[in-house]
Amino acid sequence: MCGGVYYTHKNRDIRLYFPNPRAMLPVRMKDGEVRLLPWGRRSDQPGKLPRGGWARLAAVYSGSWDRWFPVPVKIPVKSFMERDIEGHSHWYDLTRGKWLQGLVARDGYEQRVYVVVVEPEMEDAAHERWPRIMS
């Protein structure tokens, strides 16, 4: 489900995890600039956007996210952390030219980015969900 990320922003290496209420993800804008946006919303945070830090691709396609005016974005990270079905953490590196697909949701002035996730195709996959990796 992508519970942590590692990236470089303004020559600074950053490793963070979703539970951190100040967690920000890098988002590559159309002009090439990379901005940091809040990563999802935790249960104790104010706002109207969905709780959590992930958007299932099937829910995006079904229109469940439409009321938050979703915009697909690139999340340029060096690696991400996933927990397997037994709860063990594993870090996965992204190769050059690949990124995580994100979704920026809005409600008035509130704006947050969510990692788009897909369900693995293999029945015996070690993870229940996987971030959508694009190139």
Backbone as a chain_set.jsonl record, in Angstrom:
{"seq": "MCGGVYYTHKNRDIRLYFPNPRAMLPVRMKDGEVRLLPWGRRSDQPGKLPRGGWARLAAVYSGSWDRWFPVPVKIPVKSFMERDIEGHSHWYDLTRGKWLQGLVARDGYEQRVYVVVVEPEMEDAAHERWPRIMS", "coords": {"N": [[0.819, -1.187, 0.0], [2.142, 1.136, 0.042], [3.547, 2.514, 2.399], [5.615, 4.132, 3.114], [8.112, 6.447, 1.885], [11.023, 7.421, -0.016], [12.819, 10.132, -1.062], [14.395, 12.829, -2.924], [14.49, 16.248, -2.379], [15.074, 19.493, -3.303], [17.891, 19.156, -3.008], [17.954, 17.655, -0.674], [17.769, 14.677, 1.075], [14.943, 12.754, 1.844], [13.179, 10.678, 3.986], [10.211, 9.232, 4.792], [7.148, 8.328, 6.517], [3.738, 7.325, 6.12], [2.077, 7.548, 8.549], [3.032, 9.86, 9.819], [1.834, 12.985, 10.573], [2.691, 15.258, 9.255], [3.555, 14.465, 6.813], [4.668, 14.842, 3.517], [4.415, 14.596, -0.011], [6.39, 14.52, -2.998], [5.375, 16.19, -5.929], [5.313, 16.22, -9.359], [4.88, 18.915, -11.383], [3.143, 20.109, -14.365], [4.829, 21.93, -15.612], [7.293, 20.978, -14.962], [8.338, 21.63, -12.509], [8.823, 20.589, -9.122], [6.68, 20.171, -6.486], [5.839, 20.065, -3.008], [3.203, 18.318, -1.514], [0.586, 17.759, 0.914], [0.373, 14.438, 2.128], [-2.298, 12.595, 1.769], [-4.914, 12.126, 4.277], [-5.115, 11.878, 7.752], [-7.014, 10.171, 10.307], [-7.36, 11.841, 12.542], [-7.015, 14.358, 11.526], [-8.256, 17.537, 10.478], [-10.708, 18.283, 7.912], [-12.289, 17.537, 4.717], [-11.618, 15.788, 2.758], [-10.954, 12.385, 1.637], [-10.102, 9.955, 4.184], [-6.949, 8.443, 4.819], [-4.164, 7.495, 2.683], [-4.234, 6.671, 0.099], [-5.528, 5.838, -3.135], [-7.637, 3.687, -4.638], [-7.265, 2.332, -7.853], [-9.418, 1.19, -9.227], [-11.566, 2.404, -7.922], [-11.172, 5.025, -8.667], [-11.586, 4.856, -11.45], [-14.267, 4.087, -11.373], [-15.559, 6.364, -10.669], [-15.787, 7.161, -8.047], [-14.115, 9.053, -6.888], [-14.703, 11.405, -8.116], [-16.071, 13.628, -6.978], [-14.133, 15.049, -5.713], [-12.628, 16.268, -7.615], [-10.386, 14.904, -9.051], [-6.969, 14.902, -10.065], [-4.596, 13.435, -12.087], [-1.209, 12.786, -11.181], [2.411, 12.821, -11.218], [4.52, 11.163, -8.967], [7.59, 11.567, -8.004], [9.753, 9.437, -6.658], [12.553, 7.843, -5.04], [12.492, 5.38, -3.807], [10.109, 3.122, -2.276], [8.158, 1.968, 0.522], [6.665, -1.05, 1.43], [4.405, -3.103, 3.255], [4.304, -6.567, 3.752], [1.866, -9.275, 3.598], [2.221, -10.445, 6.019], [3.036, -8.448, 7.631], [5.664, -7.511, 7.534], [8.122, -5.094, 6.697], [9.277, -3.891, 3.545], [11.588, -2.41, 1.332], [11.472, -0.928, -1.884], [13.203, -0.137, -4.766], [12.852, 2.377, -7.279], [13.46, 2.379, -10.725], [15.377, 4.555, -12.848], [13.484, 7.0, -14.573], [11.004, 6.077, -13.883], [7.988, 6.403, -11.909], [5.693, 6.909, -9.159], [2.197, 6.732, -9.554], [0.052, 9.341, -8.78], [-2.735, 11.046, -7.232], [-4.24, 14.094, -7.1], [-6.451, 15.517, -4.919], [-9.187, 17.753, -4.305], [-10.935, 19.998, -2.15], [-12.554, 22.769, -1.862], [-10.31, 24.942, -0.432], [-8.693, 22.994, 0.507], [-6.221, 20.662, -0.289], [-4.804, 17.641, -1.279], [-2.498, 14.916, -1.816], [-2.763, 11.607, -3.049], [-1.597, 8.249, -3.154], [-1.944, 6.23, -5.941], [-3.247, 3.002, -6.028], [-3.132, -0.466, -6.984], [-4.617, -3.745, -7.286], [-2.784, -6.725, -6.875], [-2.166, -8.962, -9.62], [-1.527, -11.621, -9.358], [-2.57, -14.429, -7.522], [-1.188, -15.393, -5.297], [0.266, -13.261, -4.334], [2.512, -11.295, -2.34], [1.633, -8.943, -1.3], [-1.299, -7.029, -0.534], [-2.165, -4.752, -1.844], [-0.703, -2.571, -4.295], [1.443, 0.082, -5.22], [0.754, 2.06, -8.114], [2.953, 1.893, -10.628], [4.537, 3.878, -12.957], [5.881, 4.773, -16.228]], "CA": [[0.0, 0.0, 0.0], [3.079, 2.252, 0.052], [3.479, 3.153, 3.703], [6.745, 5.035, 3.29], [8.796, 6.837, 0.655], [12.337, 8.034, 0.072], [12.999, 10.992, -2.221], [15.256, 13.99, -2.767], [13.822, 17.509, -2.717], [15.974, 20.63, -3.076], [19.176, 18.598, -2.566], [17.823, 17.078, 0.655], [17.165, 13.346, 1.08], [13.842, 12.674, 2.797], [12.546, 9.364, 4.165], [9.092, 9.452, 5.697], [6.117, 7.302, 6.559], [2.407, 7.913, 6.106], [1.495, 7.957, 9.831], [3.492, 11.195, 10.202], [0.813, 13.942, 10.125], [3.297, 16.298, 8.412], [4.106, 13.803, 5.622], [4.446, 15.513, 2.24], [4.942, 13.865, -1.157], [6.757, 15.374, -4.125], [4.472, 16.099, -7.082], [5.889, 16.909, -10.524], [3.882, 19.717, -12.076], [3.267, 20.061, -15.828], [5.967, 22.752, -16.051], [8.514, 20.307, -14.542], [8.639, 21.962, -11.116], [8.365, 19.611, -8.141], [6.135, 20.792, -5.28], [5.449, 19.128, -1.957], [1.802, 18.413, -1.1], [0.267, 16.844, 2.019], [0.075, 13.061, 1.722], [-3.541, 12.069, 2.305], [-5.46, 12.694, 5.518], [-5.235, 10.936, 8.857], [-8.312, 10.224, 10.987], [-7.428, 12.944, 13.491], [-6.791, 15.637, 10.851], [-9.484, 18.17, 9.98], [-10.866, 18.329, 6.467], [-13.377, 16.753, 4.143], [-11.096, 14.819, 1.799], [-10.956, 11.021, 2.186], [-9.064, 9.523, 5.114], [-5.995, 7.517, 4.222], [-3.193, 8.092, 1.774], [-4.236, 5.88, -1.122], [-6.741, 5.828, -3.957], [-7.672, 2.477, -5.47], [-7.472, 2.647, -9.258], [-10.787, 0.791, -9.587], [-12.466, 3.429, -7.393], [-10.991, 6.218, -9.516], [-12.285, 4.568, -12.709], [-15.719, 3.982, -11.163], [-16.1, 7.695, -10.406], [-15.903, 7.42, -6.612], [-13.297, 10.21, -6.528], [-15.081, 12.563, -8.946], [-16.517, 14.801, -6.208], [-12.953, 15.771, -5.246], [-11.945, 16.797, -8.796], [-9.061, 14.279, -9.076], [-6.028, 15.207, -11.14], [-3.476, 12.491, -12.017], [0.098, 13.426, -11.076], [3.593, 11.974, -11.056], [5.178, 11.264, -7.673], [8.959, 11.086, -8.243], [10.458, 8.957, -5.472], [13.645, 6.901, -5.307], [12.029, 4.071, -3.358], [8.912, 3.128, -1.442], [8.094, 0.871, 1.471], [5.414, -1.809, 1.489], [4.352, -4.198, 4.231], [3.712, -7.768, 3.158], [0.66, -9.707, 4.302], [2.612, -10.849, 7.373], [3.373, -7.242, 8.377], [7.081, -7.16, 7.423], [8.393, -3.978, 5.783], [10.255, -4.1, 2.476], [11.803, -1.219, 0.506], [11.612, -1.228, -3.304], [13.755, 0.984, -5.531], [12.319, 2.642, -8.613], [14.527, 2.641, -11.682], [15.335, 5.879, -13.467], [12.424, 7.156, -15.556], [9.729, 5.559, -13.362], [7.431, 7.171, -10.799], [4.422, 6.419, -8.652], [1.074, 7.55, -9.987], [-0.665, 9.964, -7.682], [-3.996, 11.711, -7.526], [-4.457, 15.261, -6.251], [-7.873, 15.741, -4.657], [-9.443, 19.099, -3.786], [-12.224, 20.381, -1.596], [-12.333, 24.171, -1.529], [-8.877, 25.257, -0.355], [-7.962, 21.799, 0.935], [-5.641, 19.915, -1.413], [-3.928, 16.571, -0.8], [-2.13, 13.927, -2.824], [-2.957, 10.211, -2.659], [-0.9, 7.297, -4.018], [-2.873, 5.327, -6.624], [-2.855, 1.612, -5.805], [-3.821, -1.505, -7.747], [-4.557, -5.055, -6.659], [-1.895, -7.611, -7.632], [-2.837, -9.922, -10.498], [-1.224, -12.982, -8.919], [-3.322, -14.813, -6.322], [-0.287, -15.63, -4.165], [1.112, -12.074, -4.152], [2.866, -11.017, -0.946], [1.017, -7.679, -0.9], [-2.711, -6.917, -0.892], [-2.244, -3.649, -2.808], [0.615, -2.188, -4.795], [1.349, 1.385, -5.881], [0.786, 1.995, -9.573], [4.238, 2.386, -11.1], [4.412, 4.332, -14.343], [7.128, 5.192, -16.865]], "C": [[0.865, 1.254, 0.0], [2.957, 3.036, 1.345], [4.612, 4.104, 3.988], [7.385, 5.339, 1.951], [10.156, 7.438, 0.98], [12.512, 8.841, -1.202], [13.969, 12.119, -1.9], [14.473, 15.211, -3.214], [14.753, 18.654, -2.32], [17.273, 20.18, -2.414], [19.134, 18.018, -1.151], [17.131, 15.717, 0.54], [16.13, 13.263, 2.184], [13.278, 11.257, 2.795], [11.428, 9.581, 5.172], [8.055, 8.364, 5.53], [4.751, 7.965, 6.676], [1.87, 8.317, 7.479], [1.918, 9.349, 10.317], [2.487, 12.231, 9.687], [1.368, 15.083, 9.265], [3.887, 15.715, 7.12], [3.69, 14.535, 4.352], [5.073, 14.647, 1.149], [5.33, 14.851, -2.248], [5.799, 15.128, -5.289], [5.096, 16.894, -8.223], [4.761, 17.605, -11.276], [4.121, 19.65, -13.584], [4.447, 20.864, -16.345], [7.307, 22.152, -15.623], [8.909, 20.592, -13.103], [8.097, 20.863, -10.207], [7.94, 20.364, -6.884], [5.8, 19.706, -4.271], [3.999, 19.396, -1.567], [1.555, 17.446, 0.05], [-0.158, 15.477, 1.488], [-1.177, 12.594, 2.453], [-3.991, 12.771, 3.58], [-5.611, 11.594, 6.557], [-6.562, 11.149, 9.574], [-8.449, 11.426, 11.914], [-7.194, 14.319, 12.844], [-8.113, 16.222, 10.364], [-9.527, 18.141, 8.458], [-11.996, 17.436, 6.006], [-12.891, 15.725, 3.13], [-11.009, 13.443, 2.452], [-9.811, 10.762, 3.172], [-8.201, 8.486, 4.427], [-5.086, 8.245, 3.261], [-3.182, 7.451, 0.406], [-5.577, 5.975, -1.832], [-6.685, 4.571, -4.824], [-8.011, 2.867, -6.902], [-8.891, 2.306, -9.686], [-11.799, 1.83, -9.097], [-12.365, 4.721, -8.201], [-11.762, 6.022, -10.817], [-13.798, 4.525, -12.54], [-16.37, 5.336, -10.869], [-16.226, 8.043, -8.936], [-15.139, 8.664, -6.154], [-13.739, 11.492, -7.231], [-15.464, 13.799, -8.141], [-15.358, 15.615, -5.649], [-12.08, 16.241, -6.408], [-10.523, 16.242, -8.94], [-8.253, 14.668, -10.307], [-4.878, 14.212, -11.025], [-2.145, 13.243, -12.017], [1.197, 12.373, -10.972], [4.19, 12.24, -9.674], [6.585, 10.691, -7.841], [9.671, 10.721, -6.936], [11.568, 8.006, -5.903], [13.249, 5.487, -4.907], [10.796, 4.24, -2.494], [8.911, 1.88, -0.574], [6.697, 0.261, 1.451], [5.527, -2.827, 2.61], [3.71, -5.4, 3.529], [2.53, -8.211, 4.022], [0.959, -10.199, 5.72], [3.041, -9.65, 8.215], [4.83, -6.825, 8.336], [7.277, -6.064, 6.374], [9.482, -4.336, 4.778], [10.361, -2.809, 1.672], [12.065, -1.661, -0.927], [12.103, 0.018, -4.024], [13.029, 1.129, -6.851], [13.495, 2.931, -9.532], [14.325, 4.019, -12.305], [14.238, 5.923, -14.539], [11.079, 6.6, -15.115], [9.296, 6.412, -12.179], [6.17, 6.484, -10.305], [3.319, 7.32, -9.2], [0.369, 8.071, -8.746], [-1.942, 10.596, -8.176], [-4.096, 12.899, -6.557], [-5.959, 15.479, -6.159], [-8.034, 17.114, -4.019], [-10.843, 19.196, -3.201], [-12.052, 21.817, -1.104], [-10.846, 24.465, -1.555], [-8.041, 24.071, 0.1], [-7.496, 21.025, -0.292], [-4.66, 18.899, -0.85], [-3.621, 15.615, -1.94], [-2.264, 12.53, -2.22], [-2.193, 9.333, -3.646], [-1.949, 6.366, -4.625], [-2.357, 3.897, -6.461], [-3.725, 0.673, -6.647], [-3.74, -2.804, -6.956], [-3.669, -5.952, -7.51], [-2.693, -8.619, -8.456], [-2.636, -11.36, -10.037], [-1.96, -13.281, -7.615], [-2.426, -14.968, -5.095], [0.664, -14.463, -3.926], [1.342, -11.823, -2.663], [2.207, -9.75, -0.412], [-0.437, -7.638, -1.359], [-2.943, -5.828, -1.939], [-0.834, -3.222, -3.173], [0.474, -0.811, -5.455], [1.454, 1.23, -7.393], [2.069, 2.676, -10.038], [4.136, 2.676, -12.586], [5.796, 4.669, -14.89], [6.83, 6.018, -18.088]], "O": [[0.321, 2.357, -0.04], [2.337, 4.099, 1.38], [4.588, 4.815, 4.992], [7.224, 4.585, 0.992], [10.405, 7.898, 2.094], [12.372, 8.306, -2.302], [14.321, 12.335, -0.74], [13.868, 15.218, -4.286], [15.165, 18.771, -1.166], [17.701, 20.738, -1.403], [20.173, 17.903, -0.501], [16.041, 15.615, -0.024], [16.393, 13.65, 3.323], [12.944, 10.708, 1.745], [11.669, 10.058, 6.281], [8.064, 7.596, 4.569], [4.623, 9.04, 7.261], [1.242, 9.372, 7.572], [1.227, 9.948, 11.141], [2.305, 12.347, 8.475], [0.602, 15.796, 8.618], [4.633, 16.396, 6.416], [2.51, 14.811, 4.14], [6.124, 14.04, 1.353], [4.691, 15.89, -2.412], [5.459, 13.983, -5.59], [5.376, 18.085, -8.083], [3.815, 16.968, -11.741], [5.173, 19.191, -14.03], [5.013, 20.536, -17.388], [8.354, 22.744, -15.887], [9.729, 19.873, -12.533], [7.049, 20.278, -10.481], [8.729, 21.099, -6.291], [5.512, 18.567, -4.64], [3.61, 20.537, -1.32], [2.234, 16.425, 0.156], [-0.934, 15.37, 0.539], [-1.115, 12.238, 3.63], [-3.517, 13.856, 3.916], [-6.159, 10.526, 6.283], [-7.165, 12.215, 9.45], [-9.543, 11.973, 12.058], [-7.177, 15.333, 13.543], [-8.985, 15.492, 9.893], [-8.496, 17.991, 7.802], [-12.581, 16.683, 6.784], [-13.668, 14.878, 2.687], [-10.992, 13.338, 3.678], [-8.706, 11.279, 3.014], [-8.666, 7.744, 3.562], [-5.215, 9.451, 3.048], [-2.246, 7.648, -0.369], [-6.62, 6.168, -1.206], [-5.782, 4.418, -5.647], [-8.937, 3.643, -7.136], [-9.506, 3.064, -10.437], [-12.784, 2.104, -9.783], [-13.358, 5.422, -8.392], [-12.503, 6.908, -11.242], [-14.535, 4.884, -13.458], [-17.596, 5.439, -10.825], [-16.724, 9.119, -8.603], [-15.486, 9.261, -5.135], [-13.192, 12.561, -6.959], [-15.205, 14.918, -8.584], [-15.553, 16.731, -5.167], [-10.914, 16.577, -6.205], [-9.559, 17.008, -8.952], [-8.769, 14.751, -11.421], [-4.238, 14.141, -9.976], [-1.971, 14.212, -12.756], [0.944, 11.205, -10.678], [4.346, 13.39, -9.264], [6.764, 9.473, -7.825], [10.131, 11.597, -6.204], [11.525, 7.437, -6.994], [13.615, 4.517, -5.57], [10.475, 5.338, -2.04], [9.562, 0.881, -0.88], [5.689, 0.968, 1.456], [6.608, -3.349, 2.883], [2.716, -5.267, 2.815], [2.233, -7.597, 5.047], [0.043, -10.351, 6.529], [3.375, -9.812, 9.388], [5.214, -5.881, 9.026], [6.674, -6.103, 5.302], [10.47, -4.992, 5.111], [9.347, -2.183, 1.364], [12.779, -2.634, -1.169], [11.507, 1.089, -3.915], [12.637, 0.14, -7.47], [14.42, 3.65, -9.155], [13.223, 4.568, -12.283], [14.09, 4.981, -15.319], [10.113, 6.64, -15.877], [10.116, 7.059, -11.528], [5.645, 5.583, -10.96], [3.494, 8.534, -9.296], [0.125, 7.333, -7.792], [-2.198, 10.671, -9.378], [-4.042, 12.72, -5.34], [-6.649, 15.608, -7.17], [-7.157, 17.587, -3.296], [-11.791, 18.573, -3.679], [-11.467, 22.047, -0.045], [-10.187, 24.264, -2.576], [-6.811, 24.136, 0.081], [-8.272, 20.766, -1.212], [-3.792, 19.239, -0.047], [-4.379, 15.514, -2.904], [-1.931, 12.297, -1.058], [-2.144, 9.636, -4.838], [-2.752, 5.779, -3.9], [-1.188, 3.614, -6.72], [-4.874, 0.973, -6.971], [-2.901, -2.949, -6.068], [-3.783, -5.947, -8.736], [-3.76, -9.07, -8.04], [-3.478, -12.22, -10.294], [-1.961, -12.455, -6.702], [-2.861, -14.704, -3.974], [1.75, -14.651, -3.377], [0.478, -12.105, -1.833], [2.219, -9.506, 0.794], [-0.774, -8.142, -2.43], [-3.803, -5.962, -2.809], [0.114, -3.488, -2.435], [-0.499, -0.561, -6.166], [2.17, 0.357, -7.884], [2.246, 3.882, -9.862], [3.705, 1.832, -13.371], [6.755, 4.83, -14.135], [7.751, 6.469, -18.768]]}, "num_chains": 1, "name": "protein.A"}
